[in-house]
Amino acid sequence: MKSKNIWNYGFSWGSIIGGGYFFYHLIGYALSIETNFFWSFIGTFVIVFGMGWAMVNYRKNIIKDNMKFSKSFSIGAIMSIFISLFTTLFMVIYIGKLNPIYLDNFLVQYQDILDQMGSQIDVFEDPLILKTIKIVLFPSMFIFDYLGNIFYSLLVSLVVSRPLIGQPMPIHRPEKNDYVPYKDVKEEEMEKNEHGEDERGNDDVDEIGAVESSKGTYSKEDKETDNENKN
């Protein structure tokens, strides 16, 4: 359930929510309140709350980042598949074992619709139509239940993704930069000037030394010449 793969995550939480909804229907049947409006409303709340919690958990604990509406809706659509499968499984058990009269009541309602349309078809007398209805009954239940869960998923995705949609776009301000135009050029010029002064200073020292040394040499020779003349 901690997989980032939305199919694995949707399968895990869709099975959990669908399984819980399956037992919820069994409890309603055991208490004989499965057709109660308030009980059905609570069942819808179980699905909506389960989807919302699963999406928020995926955003906070799995990817740990903002989640787009498209990804939230994709997770909800995947969960809806497995929730609808568990719901259809319950209806198979309910019609086949728990309440076989349900199918007869459905056929009566369907016959009333045909009569209102002016059709001459008799569902109870035509074995082909009766067989066809029984074959398509559960797939049609799955499809309609899935469409309803998709609608819930759409609403929950809008609510879960709303902070991301309403969040202002981040402003990317440039980081503080100490770079000054022509700074490098100025530094190079200063270095050149310093080196130039050092070189000129060294040349001046050399010239002064040479002059002093030359003076020292001439004065020594003059002294020797003077001494010879004296002798």
VEXVEX-680535 format. One record per residue: x, y, z negated of N, C-alpha, C in turn. Coordinates in steps of 0.1 Angstrom, whole numbers, padded with zeros to 4 digits, always signed. Example, Ala and Ser with C-alpha at 12.3 -4.5 7.8 and 13.67 -1.06 7.14 Angstrom:
<rs>
+0132-0057-0078+0123-0045-0078+0132-0033-0078+0128-0022-0071+0137-0011-0071+0129+0000-0079
</rs>
This chain:
<rs>
+0008-0012+0000+0000+0000+0000+0008+0013+0000+0022+0011-0001+0031+0022+0000+0037+0024+0014+0032+0017+0023+0038+0017+0037+0034+0030+0044+0043+0036+0051+0040+0048+0058+0032+0045+0071+0032+0033+0075+0025+0029+0087+0010+0030+0084+0003+0039+0092-0011+0042+0089-0020+0030+0091-0016+0020+0099-0024+0008+0101-0023-0001+0089-0011-0003+0083-0010-0010+0071-0017-0004+0060-0015+0009+0059-0021+0017+0048-0036+0017+0049-0041+0019+0061-0056+0019+0063-0062+0006+0061-0055-0005+0065-0060-0019+0062-0061-0021+0047-0050-0017+0040-0050-0020+0025-0061-0013+0018-0062+0000+0020-0072+0008+0013-0086+0006+0019-0087+0003+0032-0100+0000+0037-0106-0013+0032-0097-0023+0030-0101-0035+0024-0105-0034+0009-0098-0025+0002-0101-0023-0012-0115-0016-0013-0116-0005-0005-0129+0002-0006-0141-0006-0001-0138-0014+0010-0149-0022+0016-0152-0034+0006-0142-0039+0000-0145-0050-0010-0153-0045-0022-0149-0033-0027-0157-0027-0038-0171-0024-0034-0173-0019-0021-0186-0016-0016-0194-0029-0015-0188-0040-0011-0194-0053-0010-0200-0058-0023-0192-0057-0034-0196-0061-0047-0207-0051-0052-0206-0039-0048-0216-0029-0052-0229-0033-0046-0230-0038-0034-0242-0043-0028-0247-0055-0036-0238-0064-0040-0242-0075-0047-0249-0072-0060-0243-0062-0067-0248-0057-0080-0262-0051-0078-0264-0043-0067-0277-0038-0064-0287-0048-0061-0283-0059-0054-0292-0070-0052-0296-0077-0065-0286-0079-0073-0288-0086-0086-0298-0078-0095-0297-0065-0094-0305-0056-0102-0318-0053-0095-0320-0057-0083-0332-0055-0075-0334-0040-0072-0323-0033-0070-0323-0019-0067-0316-0015-0054-0313-0025-0046-0305-0023-0034-0312-0013-0024-0325-0012-0025-0332-0003-0016-0335+0010-0022-0331+0012-0035-0333+0025-0042-0325+0036-0035-0331+0048-0033-0324+0059-0027-0312+0063-0035-0314+0065-0048-0304+0070-0056-0292+0060-0056-0295+0047-0056-0284+0037-0056-0277+0037-0043-0284+0039-0032-0277+0041-0019-0269+0053-0018-0273+0064-0024-0266+0076-0024-0253+0074-0032-0253+0067-0043-0241+0065-0051-0231+0056-0042-0237+0047-0035-0228+0039-0026-0221+0047-0016-0228+0057-0010-0222+0066-0001-0211+0074-0007-0213+0078-0020-0203+0086-0027-0191+0077-0030-0193+0064-0032-0181+0055-0034-0173+0055-0022-0178+0054-0010-0171+0054+0002-0163+0067+0005-0171+0078+0003-0165+0092+0005-0153+0094-0005-0156+0091-0017-0146+0094-0027-0134+0085-0025-0136+0072-0021-0125+0063-0018-0116+0067-0007-0123+0072+0004-0115+0077+0015-0107+0089+0012-0113+0099+0004-0106+0111+0000-0094+0108-0009-0096+0099-0018-0085+0095-0027-0074+0089-0020-0077+0080-0010-0067+0073-0002-0059+0083+0006-0065+0093+0012-0058+0103+0021-0049+0112+0012-0054+0116+0001-0046+0125-0008-0034+0117-0013-0036+0104-0017-0025+0096-0022-0015+0094-0011-0019+0092+0001-0010+0091+0012-0001+0103+0014-0007+0115+0013+0000+0127+0014+0009+0130+0003+0005+0128-0009+0013+0131-0021+0024+0121-0024+0020+0108-0023+0029+0098-0028+0036+0089-0018+0031+0090-0005+0038+0082+0005+0047+0091+0014+0041+0100+0021+0049+0109+0030+0055+0121+0022+0048+0125+0011+0052+0136+0003+0055+0149+0011+0045+0151+0019+0046+0163+0028+0032+0167+0032+0030+0178+0038+0017+0182+0044+0013+0172+0055+0000+0170+0056-0005+0160+0065-0015+0167+0074-0013+0166+0087-0022+0172+0097-0036+0165+0097-0045+0172+0102-0059+0167+0103-0060+0154+0111-0052+0154+0122-0053+0142+0131-0048+0130+0124-0038+0131+0116-0033+0119+0108-0043+0115+0098-0049+0125+0091-0059+0121+0080-0071+0114+0087-0075+0119+0098-0087+0113+0105-0083+0100+0110-0071+0098+0115-0067+0084+0120-0067+0074+0108-0062+0078+0096-0063+0069+0085-0077+0066+0081-0086+0076+0081-0100+0074+0078-0107+0065+0088-0103+0066+0101-0109+0058+0111-0105+0043+0110-0093+0041+0106-0088+0027+0104-0095+0021+0091-0096+0029+0081-0103+0024+0069-0117+0021+0072-0123+0029+0080-0138+0027+0084-0140+0014+0090-0130+0009+0098-0132-0004+0105-0134-0015+0094-0125-0015+0084-0125-0026+0075-0137-0024+0065-0140-0012+0062-0152-0009+0053-0165-0015+0060-0166-0012+0073-0178-0017+0081-0178-0032+0082-0166-0038+0083-0165-0053+0083-0171-0059+0071-0167-0053+0059-0172-0059+0046-0187-0056+0045-0192-0045+0050-0206-0042+0050-0214-0051+0058-0209-0054+0070-0215-0064+0079-0215-0078+0073-0204-0081+0067-0203-0094+0060-0214-0096+0049-0216-0085+0042-0227-0086+0032-0240-0088+0039-0243-0081+0050-0256-0082+0057-0258-0096+0062-0247-0102+0066-0248-0116+0071-0253-0125+0060-0246-0123+0048-0250-0131+0037-0264-0128+0032-0267-0115+0032-0280-0110+0027-0291-0115+0036-0290-0115+0049-0301-0119+0058-0301-0134+0059-0289-0141+0058-0289-0155+0060-0293-0163+0047-0289-0157+0035-0291-0165+0023-0300-0158+0013-0297-0145+0010-0303-0138-0001-0317-0133+0002-0320-0129+0014-0333-0123+0018-0336-0126+0032-0340-0138+0036-0343-0142+0050-0355-0134+0055-0363-0129+0047-0375-0121+0051-0371-0108+0058-0359-0104+0055-0354-0091+0061-0355-0091+0076-0351-0103+0082-0350-0104+0096-0365-0103+0102-0374-0110+0095-0388-0110+0100-0394-0095+0099-0391-0088+0089-0395-0074+0088-0389-0066+0099-0376-0068+0102-0370-0061+0112-0376-0064+0126-0380-0076+0128-0386-0080+0141-0400-0074+0142-0407-0073+0131-0420-0066+0131-0419-0052+0135-0409-0045+0129-0407-0031+0132-0403-0029+0146-0395-0038+0151-0391-0037+0165-0402-0039+0175-0411-0048+0171-0423-0051+0179-0433-0039+0179-0434-0032+0168-0442-0020+0167-0436-0009+0177-0423-0008+0177-0417+0002+0186-0420-0002+0201-0419-0015+0204-0422-0019+0218-0437-0016+0222-0446-0019+0212-0460-0016+0215-0463-0001+0217-0456+0007+0209-0458+0022+0211-0453+0026+0224-0443+0019+0229-0437+0023+0242-0446+0017+0254-0456+0010+0251-0464+0004+0261-0459-0009+0267-0449-0015+0261-0443-0027+0267-0452-0039+0264-0451-0049+0273-0459-0061+0272-0450-0072+0266-0439-0069+0261-0430-0079+0256-0434-0083+0242-0435-0096+0239-0438-0101+0226-0426-0108+0220-0420-0101+0211-0407-0106+0205-0409-0120+0199-0420-0123+0192-0421-0136+0185-0424-0147+0195-0429-0144+0207-0433-0154+0216-0422-0156+0227-0413-0147+0228-0403-0149+0239-0390-0153+0232-0386-0166+0233-0375-0171+0226-0361-0165+0231-0361-0161+0243-0349-0155+0249-0346-0141+0242-0356-0133+0241-0355-0120+0234-0352-0122+0220-0358-0131+0213-0356-0134+0199-0342-0138+0197-0337-0147+0205-0323-0151+0204-0313-0139+0207-0316-0131+0217-0308-0120+0220-0307-0110+0208-0318-0107+0202-0319-0098+0190-0310-0104+0179-0311-0117+0177-0303-0123+0166-0288-0122+0169-0285-0123+0182-0270-0122+0186-0265-0108+0184-0272-0098+0189-0267-0085+0189-0270-0077+0175-0277-0084+0166-0281-0077+0154-0269-0073+0146-0261-0082+0143-0249-0079+0134-0239-0070+0141-0235-0073+0154-0226-0063+0160-0232-0049+0160-0245-0048+0163-0251-0034+0163-0250-0028+0149-0252-0036+0138-0251-0031+0125-0237-0026+0122-0227-0034+0127-0213-0030+0125-0210-0016+0132-0215-0015+0144-0213-0003+0152-0219+0009+0145-0232+0008+0141-0238+0019+0135-0232+0023+0122-0228+0013+0114-0222+0015+0101-0208+0022+0103-0201+0017+0114-0188+0023+0116-0189+0038+0121-0199+0041+0129-0202+0055+0133-0205+0064+0121-0212+0058+0111-0215+0066+0099-0203+0068+0091-0194+0058+0090-0182+0060+0082-0172+0069+0089-0172+0069+0102-0164+0078+0110-0168+0093+0107-0181+0095+0105-0186+0108+0102-0181+0112+0088-0182+0103+0079-0177+0106+0065-0162+0109+0066-0155+0101+0074-0140+0103+0075-0137+0117+0081-0145+0121+0090-0143+0134+0096-0145+0145+0086-0155+0144+0078-0157+0154+0067-0146+0154+0057-0142+0142+0053-0132+0141+0042-0119+0147+0048-0116+0144+0060-0103+0148+0067-0103+0164+0067-0114+0170+0070-0115+0184+0071-0112+0190+0057-0118+0184+0046-0116+0189+0033-0101+0187+0028-0096+0175+0031-0082+0172+0027-0072+0181+0034-0074+0183+0047-0065+0191+0055-0067+0206+0054-0078+0210+0047-0081+0225+0047-0070+0233+0041-0063+0229+0030-0052+0237+0025-0041+0239+0035-0039+0229+0044-0028+0230+0054-0033+0240+0065-0046+0239+0068-0051+0248+0079-0051+0262+0075-0055+0265+0062-0056+0278+0057-0043+0284+0052-0033+0276+0052-0020+0280+0046-0013+0290+0056-0009+0301+0052-0002+0311+0061+0011+0304+0067+0013+0308+0079+0025+0303+0086+0038+0308+0079+0047+0300+0076+0059+0305+0069+0067+0314+0078+0072+0325+0072+0080+0335+0079+0095+0332+0077+0101+0329+0088+0115+0326+0087+0124+0338+0088+0127+0343+0076+0136+0355+0075+0151+0351+0077+0158+0358+0084+0173+0355+0085+0180+0356+0072+0189+0347+0069+0196+0347+0057+0206+0359+0057+0209+0363+0044+0217+0375+0043+0231+0372+0049+0235+0381+0058+0247+0379+0065+0257+0391+0063+0268+0388+0058+0278+0398+0055+0286+0402+0067+0283+0397+0078+0290+0400+0091+0287+0415+0095+0298+0422+0097+0297+0436+0101+0302+0437+0116+0295+0444+0125+0300+0445+0138+0314+0451+0138+0322+0445+0147+0336+0450+0149+0345+0448+0136+0339+0440+0126+0347+0438+0114+0360+0430+0117+0358+0420+0125+0370+0412+0129+0380+0420+0136+0375+0429+0145+0384+0437+0153+0392+0447+0144+0385+0453+0134+0391+0462+0125+0402+0455+0116+0398+0443+0112+0408+0435+0104+0420+0432+0112+0418+0429+0124+0430+0426+0133+0439+0438+0134+0432+0450+0137+0440+0462+0138+0447+0466+0126+0440+0464+0114+0447+0467+0101+0459+0458+0099+0458+0445+0103+0469+0436+0101+0480+0440+0111+0477+0444+0123+0487+0448+0132+0494+0461+0127+0486+0470+0121+0493+0482+0116+0502+0479+0105+0497+0470+0096+0506+0466+0084+0519+0460+0089+0517+0450+0099+0529+0444+0104+0538+0454+0111+0532+0464+0118+0540+0474+0125+0548+0482+0115+0541+0486+0104+0548+0495+0094+0559+0487+0087+0556+0474+0085+0567+0466+0079+0579+0465+0088+0576+0463+0101+0587+0462+0110+0595+0475+0111+0587+0486+0112+0594+0499+0112+0602+0502+0099+0596+0498+0088+0603+0499+0076+0616+0492+0076+0615+0479+0081+0628+0471+0081+0638+0477+0090+0633+0483+0102+0642+0489+0111+0649+0501+0105+0641+0509+0097+0647+0521+0091+0657+0517+0081+0654+0506+0073+0664+0501+0063+0677+0496+0070+0675+0489+0081+0687+0485+0088+0695+0496+0094+0688+0506+0099+0695+0518+0104+0703+0525+0093+0696+0527+0082+0703+0534+0071+0715+0526+0066+0713+0513+0065+0724+0505+0061+0736+0505+0070+0732+0505+0083+0743+0506+0093+0750+0519+0092+0743+0530+0090+0749+0543+0089+0758+0544+0077+0752+0539+0066+0760+0539+0054+0773+0531+0055+0771+0519+0061+0783+0510+0063+0793+0517+0072+0788+0523+0082+0797+0530+0091+0804+0541+0084+0797+0548+0076+0803+0559+0068+0814+0553+0059+0810+0542+0053+0820+0536+0044+0832+0531+0051+0831+0527+0063+0842+0522+0071+0851+0534+0075+0845+0545+0080+0853+0556+0084+0860+0562+0072+0854+0563+0061+0861+0569+0049+0872+0561+0044+0872+0548+0045+0883+0540+0041+0895+0541+0051+0892+0542+0063+0903+0544+0073+0909+0557+0071+0901+0567+0069+0907+0581+0067+0916+0581+0055+0911+0574+0044+0920+0573+0032+0934+0567+0035+0934+0556+0043+0946+0549+0046+0955+0558+0055+0949+0566+0064+0957+0575+0073+0963+0586+0064+0956+0591+0055+0961+0601+0046+0972+0597+0038+0971+0584+0033+0982+0579+0025+0995+0577+0033+0993+0573+0045+1005+0571+0054+1012+0584+0057+1004+0594+0059+1009+0607+0062+1016+0613+0050+1011+0610+0038+1018+0615+0026+1031+0608+0024+1032+0595+0027+1044+0588+0026+1054+0592+0037
</rs>
